[in-house]
Amino acid sequence: MLDSLRHFATTFVGKLLGALLLVGMAGFGINNVIQNLGSNTVAKVGNQDITIREFQRAYQNQLNQVAQQSGQVPTNEQAVAMGLPVRVIQQLAADASLDGLADRWGIGVSQDKLAEIVAKDPNFGGALGTFDRQQFRRVLQQNGFSESEYLSLQTRSAERQQIVLGLFDGFPAPKVLEDITNRYQNDKRTLAYFTIDPLSVPTPADPTDQELADYLKAHQPEYRTKETRTAEILALTPEALAKNITVTPDEVSAEYERTKAQYVALEQRQVEQLVLPDDAAVKAFEDGQANGTGFDAIAEGLGLKDKVTDLGTLTKPAIIDTALADAAFSLDQGAFKIIPGVTGKRVVYVPKVIAGGQENLDAVRDKVTESLKVRKAQDKMADMLDQIETLRAAFKPLDEIATRFDLPVSSVALTADGAELSTVQGIPASADKQVADNVFKAEVGKLSPAVSISSRLTVFFDLKKVDPARDQTVEEVKDKLVTAIVNEKTDKEMADKAEALVKAIEGGQSIDDAATSINQTSRTSQPIGRQGGAGSIGREVASAAFNGGKGHTGYAKNQDGDYVVFTVTDVTPATDPISAQSKDFIDNGFRDNLYAQFLVGLEQDAGMHINQQVLQRVLALGGGN
């Protein structure tokens, strides 16, 4: 609880409590800035000082956490924009408020208890897992703590923990909150309903030319081309160079001997499985196995031959089901075994075994040859790069260079994300954006620098043409416009029909008659919760149904785009007590909110002052850097 408040207030229960804590620096009195706190004090809460050293350490911890999540340490400007200094002072102010309360209440920690806390810290454990003083000193030194400073911090932490546990531990949420939450989570609604789909309303006429023009004008941003850049692309890879390299049979043999450990085939087995429907089938296979009857004959005799599943010819690692894999690879060819299954027992049968082991050269000659060519090509990459760069510097076009070295070049019309580069062999999807970014920085007719992706991939390109983004005309997107307008009119027709039928039902018409009026049939749902049920009764419809009780009539557009008209015919309140997990969640959240409000009161009562000059100086120096 002292480390951080749970993200409880974003849940339904948190909203129900109305205790979403918005604690800003203004709430701490940040505007109460004074200059005479001392050159070593960043802030003061009551009579508790927050020192530069404390702020630096906590601030650096925040920077490290952000760096772990984002992969880079934020600059001071970025840290301020993210509110990290405010967050650090909030945390330190909360601790200082509790420290002040501990002093007023005379709360302390015995030397024995402090020694126990330190001895149990796993960071200080030696080779045997027990407290090691040398390890203790080493860890403190690595983290910039003196022994007295660390023990003082642990003492303060233990004092704060006593306050929190003493005031809030075991404090349950009100029973009414549990009941409301349980009802929210577990109440059910039963619906009489029918569906209005596009076939339930008249098909709109095709739009006129004027409608098409007006619609396009209103939705023009949706009908714009993307800027497209046509470029010739050459991806220089060892694989591209390898096709022009020749190797002798002796070289292939030598390469095979050098790398033969890579060419060991795993044993494979054809695996078939039959789920046994009852105990009689189990006994038939057991008796057949004892009598030496084959799998096929037993399955045929039981009429289960068409229920056998051929899982394919697999290696053991390829079988996810561990029990199945162990059974299949324990059998001889033609044998079977009965093992447990999800719903009963099943038979595993191995009709064929393909032995593994060292593959001979003839079996892997093509693989070895290609691998050898690629390895030789890798050795030539640097020289080829130099030659291409020399020709590029002489303003030789890329297609001429590609022809000279018999390398593949592709003409690609690129958009900004570079997805079209999937057609260029050798460029992985992870490099698409990097290449596209370079193409979109280039100018037609000017030499573009190579894009170095890795030691195995360099991309060269010539930008040939730029087609700027532009508004499309009616003629270009007429079919799309017609579809959009017709769909929009149809949706409105369905919504209007749903609203009219809801009013008719509320006016006394039965839901059966309302459904019949559009050639539909009303149905009754299973009891549903707020997540909805099967078919057309999804979350959207359930949400609308839970806006009222028995007799509530309404409509909602479901996930398929159809409109569901419904009447709540029954409300089933939650009868089972709330689950232990939910109760713990509510209790913990309730205590967290009480604790948060308690801290606000402490901080406001103590008052907080910020030494703005010291804070700005510390941040300018990089916090804990």
C-alpha positions as CSV (number, residue, x, y, z in Angstrom):
1,M,0.0,0.0,0.0
2,L,2.9,2.3,0.7
3,D,4.6,1.7,-2.6
4,S,1.7,2.7,-4.9
5,L,-2.1,3.0,-4.9
6,R,-3.7,0.4,-7.1
7,H,-5.4,1.4,-10.3
8,F,-8.7,0.8,-8.5
9,A,-10.5,4.0,-9.3
10,T,-10.7,3.2,-13.0
11,T,-13.0,0.2,-12.3
12,F,-16.8,0.2,-11.7
13,V,-16.3,-0.1,-8.0
14,G,-13.9,2.8,-7.9
15,K,-16.4,5.0,-9.8
16,L,-19.1,3.8,-7.4
17,L,-17.1,5.0,-4.5
18,G,-16.5,8.3,-6.2
19,A,-13.0,8.4,-4.8
20,L,-10.9,8.9,-7.8
21,L,-7.9,10.7,-6.3
22,L,-6.7,13.7,-8.4
23,V,-3.9,15.0,-6.3
24,G,-2.0,17.7,-8.0
25,M,0.7,19.9,-6.8
26,A,-1.8,22.7,-6.1
27,G,-3.4,20.4,-3.6
28,F,-0.1,20.2,-1.8
29,G,0.3,24.0,-1.7
30,I,2.8,24.1,-4.6
31,N,2.1,27.8,-5.0
32,N,3.3,28.3,-1.5
33,V,6.9,28.7,-2.7
34,I,9.5,30.1,-0.3
35,Q,13.2,30.7,-0.7
36,N,14.5,30.3,2.8
37,L,14.3,26.6,3.3
38,G,18.1,26.1,3.1
39,S,20.3,25.2,0.2
40,N,19.9,21.4,0.8
41,T,16.1,21.3,1.1
42,V,13.9,20.8,-2.0
43,A,10.6,20.9,0.0
44,K,9.2,20.9,3.5
45,V,6.1,19.1,4.7
46,G,5.2,20.3,8.2
47,N,8.5,19.9,10.0
48,Q,9.8,17.2,7.7
49,D,12.5,18.2,5.2
50,I,12.7,16.6,1.7
51,T,16.4,16.8,1.0
52,I,18.2,17.1,-2.4
53,R,19.6,13.6,-1.9
54,E,16.2,12.1,-1.2
55,F,14.7,13.8,-4.2
56,Q,17.6,12.9,-6.5
57,R,17.4,9.2,-5.5
58,A,13.7,9.0,-6.0
59,Y,13.8,11.0,-9.2
60,Q,16.5,8.7,-10.7
61,N,14.4,5.7,-9.8
62,Q,11.5,7.2,-11.8
63,L,13.8,7.9,-14.7
64,N,15.1,4.3,-14.6
65,Q,11.5,2.9,-14.6
66,V,10.6,4.9,-17.7
67,A,13.9,3.8,-19.4
68,Q,13.1,0.1,-18.7
69,Q,9.6,0.6,-20.3
70,S,10.6,2.7,-23.3
71,G,14.1,1.7,-23.9
72,Q,15.7,5.1,-23.4
73,V,16.3,7.5,-20.5
74,P,14.1,10.6,-20.9
75,T,15.6,14.0,-21.1
76,N,14.8,16.5,-18.3
77,E,12.4,18.3,-20.6
78,Q,10.6,15.0,-21.4
79,A,10.6,14.0,-17.7
80,V,9.0,17.4,-16.8
81,A,6.4,17.0,-19.6
82,M,5.5,13.5,-18.2
83,G,5.1,15.0,-14.7
84,L,7.9,12.9,-13.1
85,P,9.2,15.7,-10.8
86,V,5.6,16.3,-9.6
87,R,5.1,12.5,-9.1
88,V,8.4,12.2,-7.1
89,I,7.5,15.2,-4.8
90,Q,4.0,13.7,-4.3
91,Q,5.5,10.4,-3.2
92,L,8.1,12.0,-0.9
93,A,5.4,14.3,0.5
94,A,3.2,11.3,1.4
95,D,6.1,9.7,3.2
96,A,7.0,12.9,5.0
97,S,3.4,13.4,6.2
98,L,3.4,9.9,7.6
99,D,6.9,10.5,9.2
100,G,5.5,13.6,10.9
101,L,2.5,11.7,12.2
102,A,4.8,8.9,13.5
103,D,6.9,11.5,15.4
104,R,3.7,13.0,16.9
105,W,2.4,9.6,18.0
106,G,5.8,8.5,19.3
107,I,5.9,5.4,17.0
108,G,9.3,3.7,16.8
109,V,11.0,0.5,15.8
110,S,13.1,-1.6,18.2
111,Q,16.7,-2.5,17.3
112,D,15.7,-6.2,17.3
113,K,12.9,-5.6,14.8
114,L,15.2,-3.5,12.6
115,A,17.8,-6.2,12.6
116,E,15.1,-8.8,11.7
117,I,14.0,-6.6,8.7
118,V,17.6,-6.3,7.4
119,A,18.4,-9.9,7.9
120,K,15.4,-11.1,5.9
121,D,16.2,-8.9,2.9
122,P,17.2,-11.4,0.1
123,N,19.5,-8.8,-1.4
124,F,21.8,-9.3,1.5
125,G,21.9,-13.1,1.3
126,G,25.2,-15.0,0.9
127,A,25.9,-18.2,-0.9
128,L,23.9,-20.1,1.8
129,G,20.9,-17.7,1.6
130,T,21.5,-16.3,5.1
131,F,22.5,-12.7,5.9
132,D,26.0,-11.9,4.8
133,R,27.5,-8.7,6.2
134,Q,30.0,-8.3,3.3
135,Q,27.2,-8.6,0.8
136,F,25.2,-6.1,2.9
137,R,28.0,-3.5,2.6
138,R,28.6,-4.3,-1.1
139,V,25.0,-3.7,-2.0
140,L,24.8,-0.5,0.0
141,Q,27.9,0.8,-1.6
142,Q,26.6,0.0,-5.1
143,N,23.5,1.9,-4.5
144,G,25.1,4.9,-2.8
145,F,23.9,4.3,0.8
146,S,25.9,4.7,4.0
147,E,25.0,2.1,6.6
148,S,23.5,4.6,8.9
149,E,21.5,6.2,6.1
150,Y,20.1,2.9,5.0
151,L,19.1,1.9,8.6
152,S,17.4,5.3,9.1
153,L,15.4,4.8,5.9
154,Q,14.4,1.3,7.0
155,T,13.3,2.6,10.3
156,R,11.2,5.3,8.8
157,S,9.6,2.8,6.4
158,A,8.8,0.4,9.2
159,E,7.2,3.3,11.2
160,R,5.0,4.3,8.2
161,Q,4.1,0.6,7.7
162,Q,2.9,0.4,11.3
163,I,0.6,3.4,10.8
164,V,-0.9,2.1,7.6
165,L,-1.4,-1.4,8.9
166,G,-2.7,-0.2,12.2
167,L,-5.3,2.1,10.6
168,F,-6.3,0.3,7.5
169,D,-5.3,-3.4,7.6
170,G,-8.3,-5.7,7.6
171,F,-10.7,-2.7,7.2
172,P,-13.6,-4.2,5.2
173,A,-15.7,-2.4,2.6
174,P,-19.3,-1.7,3.6
175,K,-21.6,-4.6,3.0
176,V,-23.8,-2.5,0.8
177,L,-20.9,-2.0,-1.6
178,E,-20.4,-5.7,-1.9
179,D,-24.1,-6.2,-2.6
180,I,-24.2,-3.4,-5.2
181,T,-21.1,-4.8,-6.9
182,N,-22.5,-8.4,-6.8
183,R,-25.8,-7.2,-8.4
184,Y,-23.9,-5.3,-11.0
185,Q,-21.7,-8.3,-11.9
186,N,-24.2,-11.1,-11.6
187,D,-27.8,-9.9,-12.2
188,K,-29.4,-11.4,-15.3
189,R,-31.9,-10.2,-17.8
190,T,-34.1,-12.4,-20.0
191,L,-35.2,-10.7,-23.3
192,A,-37.9,-11.2,-25.9
193,Y,-36.3,-9.8,-29.0
194,F,-36.2,-9.8,-32.8
195,T,-33.6,-8.5,-35.3
196,I,-33.9,-5.8,-38.0
197,D,-31.4,-6.5,-40.8
198,P,-31.0,-4.8,-44.2
199,L,-33.5,-7.3,-45.7
200,S,-36.2,-6.0,-43.2
201,V,-36.3,-2.5,-44.8
202,P,-36.7,-1.3,-48.4
203,T,-33.5,-1.2,-50.5
204,P,-32.6,2.4,-51.1
205,A,-32.4,3.7,-54.7
206,D,-29.0,4.3,-56.1
207,P,-27.9,7.9,-55.4
208,T,-28.1,10.6,-58.0
209,D,-25.0,12.3,-59.4
210,Q,-25.8,15.3,-57.2
211,E,-25.9,13.1,-54.1
212,L,-22.6,11.5,-55.0
213,A,-21.0,14.9,-55.4
214,D,-22.5,16.2,-52.2
215,Y,-21.4,13.1,-50.3
216,L,-17.9,13.2,-51.6
217,K,-17.6,16.9,-50.7
218,A,-18.7,16.2,-47.1
219,H,-16.4,13.1,-46.8
220,Q,-13.5,14.2,-49.0
221,P,-10.8,13.4,-46.3
222,E,-11.9,9.8,-46.6
223,Y,-11.3,9.8,-50.3
224,R,-7.8,11.0,-50.8
225,T,-4.9,9.1,-52.4
226,K,-1.8,8.6,-50.4
227,E,1.5,10.1,-51.6
228,T,3.2,7.4,-53.6
229,R,6.8,7.3,-54.6
230,T,8.0,5.0,-57.3
231,A,11.6,3.8,-56.8
232,E,13.9,1.3,-58.2
233,I,15.2,-0.9,-55.3
234,L,18.3,-3.1,-55.1
235,A,18.6,-5.1,-51.9
236,L,22.2,-6.3,-51.6
237,T,22.4,-9.5,-49.5
238,P,24.7,-12.5,-49.5
239,E,21.7,-14.5,-50.9
240,A,21.5,-12.1,-53.9
241,L,25.3,-12.5,-54.5
242,A,25.2,-16.2,-54.0
243,K,23.5,-17.1,-57.2
244,N,26.6,-15.9,-59.2
245,I,29.0,-17.9,-57.2
246,T,30.1,-21.4,-58.3
247,V,31.5,-24.1,-56.0
248,T,33.2,-27.4,-56.8
249,P,32.0,-30.8,-55.6
250,D,35.2,-31.1,-53.5
251,E,34.3,-27.8,-51.8
252,V,30.8,-29.0,-51.1
253,S,32.1,-32.2,-49.6
254,A,34.5,-30.3,-47.4
255,E,31.7,-28.0,-46.3
256,Y,29.5,-30.9,-45.4
257,E,32.2,-32.4,-43.2
258,R,32.7,-29.1,-41.5
259,T,29.0,-28.5,-40.8
260,K,27.6,-32.1,-40.7
261,A,26.4,-31.6,-37.1
262,Q,23.7,-29.3,-38.6
263,Y,22.3,-32.0,-40.7
264,V,20.9,-34.5,-38.1
265,A,17.3,-35.4,-38.8
266,L,14.9,-35.9,-35.9
267,E,12.9,-39.1,-35.8
268,Q,9.4,-38.7,-37.2
269,R,6.3,-40.7,-36.7
270,Q,2.9,-40.8,-38.3
271,V,0.5,-40.4,-35.5
272,E,-3.2,-41.2,-35.5
273,Q,-5.6,-40.7,-32.6
274,L,-9.1,-42.0,-31.7
275,V,-11.1,-40.7,-28.9
276,L,-13.0,-43.6,-27.3
277,P,-16.7,-42.8,-26.8
278,D,-17.5,-45.2,-23.9
279,D,-16.1,-47.9,-21.5
280,A,-17.1,-50.6,-24.0
281,A,-14.8,-49.2,-26.6
282,V,-12.0,-48.9,-24.0
283,K,-12.5,-52.6,-23.1
284,A,-12.5,-53.6,-26.8
285,F,-9.1,-52.0,-27.4
286,E,-7.7,-53.4,-24.1
287,D,-8.8,-56.9,-25.1
288,G,-7.6,-56.5,-28.7
289,Q,-4.2,-55.3,-27.5
290,A,-4.0,-58.3,-25.2
291,N,-4.9,-60.7,-28.1
292,G,-2.6,-59.0,-30.6
293,T,-5.4,-57.6,-32.7
294,G,-4.3,-54.6,-34.8
295,F,-5.6,-51.0,-34.3
296,D,-7.4,-50.8,-37.7
297,A,-9.2,-54.1,-37.1
298,I,-10.5,-53.0,-33.7
299,A,-11.6,-49.6,-34.9
300,E,-13.3,-51.2,-37.9
301,G,-15.1,-53.7,-35.7
302,L,-16.4,-50.9,-33.4
303,G,-17.6,-48.8,-36.4
304,L,-15.2,-46.1,-35.4
305,K,-12.8,-46.1,-38.4
306,D,-14.2,-42.8,-39.7
307,K,-13.6,-41.2,-36.3
308,V,-9.8,-41.8,-36.4
309,T,-7.8,-38.5,-36.8
310,D,-4.5,-38.6,-38.7
311,L,-2.4,-35.9,-37.0
312,G,0.3,-36.2,-39.7
313,T,4.0,-37.3,-39.7
314,L,5.6,-35.3,-36.8
315,T,8.8,-35.0,-34.8
316,K,8.3,-35.2,-31.0
317,P,8.9,-31.4,-30.4
318,A,6.2,-30.6,-32.9
319,I,3.5,-32.3,-30.8
320,I,2.2,-29.8,-28.2
321,D,0.3,-32.4,-26.2
322,T,3.1,-33.8,-23.9
323,A,1.1,-37.0,-23.0
324,L,0.4,-37.7,-26.7
325,A,4.0,-37.1,-27.7
326,D,5.4,-39.3,-25.0
327,A,3.0,-42.1,-25.9
328,A,3.6,-41.9,-29.7
329,F,7.4,-41.9,-29.3
330,S,7.3,-44.9,-26.9
331,L,5.6,-47.2,-29.4
332,D,7.0,-49.4,-32.1
333,Q,5.7,-49.1,-35.7
334,G,2.2,-50.6,-35.9
335,A,1.6,-50.4,-32.1
336,F,-1.0,-48.5,-30.2
337,K,-1.5,-47.3,-26.7
338,I,-4.5,-46.2,-24.6
339,I,-4.0,-42.9,-22.7
340,P,-6.2,-40.4,-20.8
341,G,-7.9,-37.7,-22.8
342,V,-9.9,-34.6,-22.0
343,T,-13.3,-36.3,-21.8
344,G,-12.3,-39.9,-21.3
345,K,-9.7,-42.2,-22.9
346,R,-8.1,-42.2,-26.3
347,V,-6.0,-44.5,-28.4
348,V,-2.7,-43.3,-29.9
349,Y,-1.6,-45.3,-33.0
350,V,1.7,-45.2,-34.9
351,P,1.4,-46.8,-38.3
352,K,4.8,-45.5,-39.6
353,V,8.2,-44.6,-38.1
354,I,10.8,-42.7,-40.0
355,A,14.2,-43.1,-38.3
356,G,16.3,-40.0,-37.5
357,G,20.0,-39.6,-37.4
358,Q,22.8,-38.2,-39.5
359,E,21.7,-37.2,-43.0
360,N,24.2,-38.2,-45.8
361,L,25.6,-35.7,-48.2
362,D,23.4,-36.8,-51.1
363,A,20.3,-36.0,-49.0
364,V,21.4,-32.5,-48.1
365,R,23.7,-31.6,-51.1
366,D,21.4,-28.7,-52.2
367,K,21.3,-27.2,-48.7
368,V,25.1,-27.5,-48.2
369,T,25.7,-26.0,-51.6
370,E,23.5,-23.0,-51.0
371,S,24.9,-22.5,-47.5
372,L,28.5,-22.6,-48.9
373,K,27.6,-20.1,-51.6
374,V,26.0,-17.7,-49.1
375,R,29.0,-17.9,-46.9
376,K,31.4,-17.1,-49.7
377,A,29.1,-14.3,-50.8
378,Q,29.2,-12.8,-47.3
379,D,33.0,-12.6,-47.6
380,K,32.5,-10.6,-50.9
381,M,29.9,-8.2,-49.5
382,A,32.3,-5.4,-48.5
383,D,34.1,-5.5,-51.9
384,M,30.7,-5.4,-53.7
385,L,29.5,-2.5,-51.6
386,D,32.7,-0.6,-52.5
387,Q,32.2,-1.3,-56.2
388,I,28.5,-0.2,-56.2
389,E,29.3,2.9,-54.2
390,T,32.0,3.9,-56.7
391,L,29.5,3.5,-59.6
392,R,26.9,5.4,-57.7
393,A,29.3,8.3,-57.1
394,A,29.8,8.3,-60.9
395,F,26.0,8.8,-61.2
396,K,25.5,5.4,-62.8
397,P,21.7,4.5,-62.7
398,L,20.8,1.6,-60.5
399,D,19.4,-0.6,-63.2
400,E,22.7,-0.4,-65.1
401,I,24.6,-1.4,-61.9
402,A,22.2,-4.3,-61.3
403,T,22.7,-5.5,-64.9
404,R,26.5,-5.3,-64.6
405,F,26.6,-7.5,-61.4
406,D,23.6,-9.6,-62.3
407,L,21.7,-8.4,-59.2
408,P,17.9,-8.2,-58.9
409,V,16.3,-4.7,-59.1
410,S,12.6,-4.0,-58.5
411,S,10.4,-1.1,-59.3
412,V,8.1,-0.4,-56.4
413,A,5.4,2.2,-55.8
414,L,5.8,3.0,-52.1
415,T,3.5,4.6,-49.6
416,A,4.9,6.0,-46.3
417,D,4.7,2.8,-44.3
418,G,6.7,0.8,-46.9
419,A,4.3,-2.2,-46.8
420,E,4.8,-2.6,-50.6
421,L,8.4,-3.6,-50.0
422,S,7.1,-7.1,-49.1
423,T,7.5,-7.8,-52.9
424,V,11.3,-7.2,-52.7
425,Q,13.2,-10.3,-51.8
426,G,15.7,-9.8,-49.1
427,I,14.1,-6.9,-47.2
428,P,12.4,-8.1,-44.0
429,A,9.2,-6.5,-42.8
430,S,11.1,-5.0,-39.8
431,A,13.1,-2.8,-42.3
432,D,10.2,-1.6,-44.4
433,K,9.6,1.6,-42.5
434,Q,13.3,2.5,-42.4
435,V,13.7,2.1,-46.2
436,A,10.4,4.0,-46.9
437,D,11.5,6.9,-44.6
438,N,14.7,7.3,-46.7
439,V,12.7,7.1,-50.0
440,F,10.3,9.8,-48.7
441,K,13.3,12.1,-47.9
442,A,14.8,11.7,-51.3
443,E,14.5,14.0,-54.4
444,V,13.9,12.9,-57.9
445,G,17.1,13.1,-60.0
446,K,19.4,13.3,-57.0
447,L,21.7,10.6,-55.7
448,S,20.3,8.9,-52.6
449,P,22.6,7.4,-50.0
450,A,22.5,3.7,-49.3
451,V,20.3,2.4,-46.5
452,S,22.4,0.2,-44.2
453,I,20.1,-2.2,-42.4
454,S,22.7,-4.8,-41.2
455,S,26.0,-6.4,-42.1
456,R,23.9,-8.7,-44.4
457,L,21.6,-6.1,-46.0
458,T,22.2,-2.8,-47.7
459,V,19.5,-1.2,-49.8
460,F,20.1,1.1,-52.7
461,F,17.4,3.0,-54.5
462,D,16.7,5.6,-57.2
463,L,13.6,7.7,-56.8
464,K,11.9,7.9,-60.2
465,K,8.6,9.6,-59.6
466,V,6.5,11.3,-56.9
467,D,2.7,11.2,-57.0
468,P,1.5,13.6,-54.3
469,A,-1.6,12.9,-52.2
470,R,-4.7,14.4,-53.8
471,D,-8.5,14.4,-53.5
472,Q,-10.1,11.7,-55.6
473,T,-12.9,12.5,-58.0
474,V,-16.4,11.1,-58.2
475,E,-15.5,9.1,-61.2
476,E,-12.5,7.4,-59.5
477,V,-14.5,6.3,-56.4
478,K,-18.0,6.1,-57.7
479,D,-18.6,2.5,-56.7
480,K,-17.3,3.2,-53.2
481,L,-19.5,6.3,-52.9
482,V,-22.6,4.4,-54.0
483,T,-21.9,1.6,-51.5
484,A,-21.3,4.1,-48.6
485,I,-24.5,6.1,-49.4
486,V,-26.7,3.0,-49.7
487,N,-25.3,1.6,-46.5
488,E,-25.8,4.9,-44.7
489,K,-29.4,5.1,-45.9
490,T,-30.1,1.5,-45.0
491,D,-28.7,2.0,-41.5
492,K,-30.9,5.0,-41.0
493,E,-33.9,3.0,-42.3
494,M,-33.2,0.3,-39.8
495,A,-32.7,2.7,-36.9
496,D,-35.9,4.6,-37.8
497,K,-37.8,1.3,-38.0
498,A,-36.4,0.1,-34.7
499,E,-37.4,3.4,-33.0
500,A,-40.9,3.2,-34.5
501,L,-41.4,-0.4,-33.4
502,V,-40.2,0.3,-29.9
503,K,-42.8,3.2,-29.6
504,A,-45.4,0.8,-30.9
505,I,-44.5,-1.8,-28.3
506,E,-44.5,0.8,-25.5
507,G,-47.9,1.9,-26.8
508,G,-49.4,-1.6,-26.3
509,Q,-48.5,-3.7,-29.4
510,S,-47.1,-7.1,-28.5
511,I,-43.5,-7.8,-29.4
512,D,-44.7,-10.8,-31.5
513,D,-46.9,-8.6,-33.6
514,A,-44.1,-6.0,-34.0
515,A,-41.8,-8.7,-35.3
516,T,-44.4,-10.1,-37.6
517,S,-44.9,-6.6,-39.1
518,I,-41.5,-6.9,-40.7
519,N,-41.6,-10.6,-41.4
520,Q,-39.5,-11.5,-38.4
521,T,-40.2,-13.8,-35.5
522,S,-39.6,-12.8,-31.9
523,R,-37.4,-15.1,-29.8
524,T,-36.6,-15.5,-26.1
525,S,-33.0,-15.2,-24.9
526,Q,-31.3,-17.2,-22.3
527,P,-30.6,-15.1,-19.1
528,I,-27.8,-12.8,-20.0
529,G,-25.3,-10.7,-18.0
530,R,-23.8,-7.4,-18.9
531,Q,-21.4,-9.1,-21.3
532,G,-24.3,-10.4,-23.4
533,G,-24.9,-13.8,-24.7
534,A,-24.7,-15.8,-27.9
535,G,-25.7,-14.8,-31.4
536,S,-27.1,-11.3,-31.9
537,I,-27.4,-10.6,-28.2
538,G,-23.9,-9.2,-27.6
539,R,-22.5,-6.6,-25.2
540,E,-24.1,-3.7,-27.0
541,V,-27.6,-5.1,-26.7
542,A,-27.0,-6.3,-23.1
543,S,-25.8,-2.8,-22.2
544,A,-29.1,-1.3,-23.5
545,A,-31.2,-4.0,-21.7
546,F,-29.5,-3.2,-18.4
547,N,-30.7,0.4,-18.6
548,G,-34.1,-0.7,-17.2
549,G,-35.9,-3.4,-15.3
550,K,-38.7,-5.8,-16.2
551,G,-40.8,-4.4,-19.0
552,H,-38.0,-2.1,-20.3
553,T,-38.2,-1.9,-24.1
554,G,-35.5,-0.6,-26.4
555,Y,-33.1,-1.3,-29.3
556,A,-29.4,-1.4,-29.9
557,K,-27.1,-1.9,-32.9
558,N,-25.2,-5.2,-32.4
559,Q,-21.8,-6.2,-33.5
560,D,-23.0,-7.4,-36.9
561,G,-24.6,-4.0,-37.7
562,D,-28.1,-5.2,-37.3
563,Y,-30.6,-3.6,-34.9
564,V,-32.1,-5.7,-32.1
565,V,-35.5,-4.6,-30.7
566,F,-36.1,-6.1,-27.2
567,T,-38.3,-6.2,-24.2
568,V,-36.9,-7.3,-20.8
569,T,-39.3,-10.1,-19.7
570,D,-37.5,-11.1,-16.5
571,V,-34.9,-9.9,-14.1
572,T,-33.0,-12.5,-12.1
573,P,-31.1,-10.9,-9.2
574,A,-27.8,-12.3,-8.1
575,T,-28.4,-15.0,-5.5
576,D,-24.9,-16.4,-4.8
577,P,-22.7,-14.5,-2.5
578,I,-19.9,-12.4,-4.0
579,S,-16.8,-14.4,-4.9
580,A,-13.8,-14.3,-2.5
581,Q,-11.7,-12.8,-5.3
582,S,-14.2,-10.0,-5.9
583,K,-14.5,-9.4,-2.2
584,D,-10.8,-9.1,-1.8
585,F,-10.7,-6.7,-4.7
586,I,-13.4,-4.5,-3.3
587,D,-11.9,-4.5,0.2
588,N,-8.4,-3.7,-1.0
589,G,-9.7,-0.9,-3.3
590,F,-11.8,0.5,-0.5
591,R,-8.8,0.6,1.8
592,D,-6.7,2.2,-0.9
593,N,-9.2,5.0,-1.3
594,L,-9.4,5.6,2.4
595,Y,-5.6,5.6,2.6
596,A,-5.4,8.1,-0.3
597,Q,-7.9,10.5,1.3
598,F,-6.1,10.1,4.6
599,L,-2.8,11.2,3.0
600,V,-4.5,14.2,1.4
601,G,-5.8,15.2,4.8
602,L,-2.3,14.8,6.4
603,E,-0.6,16.8,3.7
604,Q,-3.1,19.6,3.7
605,D,-2.9,19.7,7.5
606,A,0.9,19.8,7.6
607,G,1.2,22.2,4.6
608,M,3.9,21.9,2.0
609,H,6.5,24.4,0.8
610,I,8.7,24.1,-2.3
611,N,12.1,25.6,-2.6
612,Q,11.7,26.5,-6.2
613,Q,15.3,27.6,-6.8
614,V,16.8,24.4,-5.4
615,L,14.3,22.3,-7.3
616,Q,15.1,24.0,-10.6
617,R,18.8,23.7,-9.9
618,V,18.5,20.0,-9.2
619,L,16.5,19.4,-12.4
620,A,18.9,21.4,-14.5
621,L,21.7,19.2,-13.3
622,G,19.8,16.1,-14.3
623,G,18.2,15.0,-11.1
624,G,20.1,11.9,-10.1
625,N,22.4,11.9,-13.0
